[in-house]
């Protein structure tokens, strides 16, 4: 009985410590010089649906597909009673200049999502299972991975952990950044952008 109580107390203490460490890491993150955060780590301010619905000050989208927890945007599977299977959440800001976009993502097994760059989509998935980039050597399944997109003259070069995903993705002259909810859980954090001169 005493041993069970000690194990329960130890497990609870470890859980609290991990949660506090995760929260501290999320709060401690500061973008690199000249980068601005597109996600503040606390709520969905600056994001919304194309219908005009904005999520400023909210920690969850109206249909529950996107919510904030532990410094991340968590993209969850569809609840048929609350909305369509495919959902896209966009920044309320448009980006017409050349830029560098950096973010981190973690995909559940076979999760399927996407990052929209002025509307065109870069697939963001559990790549080795869901594709289309199944030969990546640096991709870390169910762990944090870094996407970097450099846009110059309406052409995007996209990498995951330094490996090229798309060398020359054609983009329109302006548009927002977006995240797609398709299936499986995806987590995004440290979403930041630097406009280039």
Secondary structure, 3 states (H helix, E strand, C coil): CHHHHHHHHHHHHHHHHHHHHHHHHHHHCCCCCCCEECCCCCCCCCEECCCCCECCCCCECCCCCEEEECCEEEECCCCCCCCCCCEEEEECCCCCCCEEEEEEEEECCCCEEEEEECCEEEEEECHHHHCCCCCCCCCCCCCCEEEEEEEECCEEEEEECCEEEEEEEECCCCCCEEEEEEECCEEEEEEEEEECC
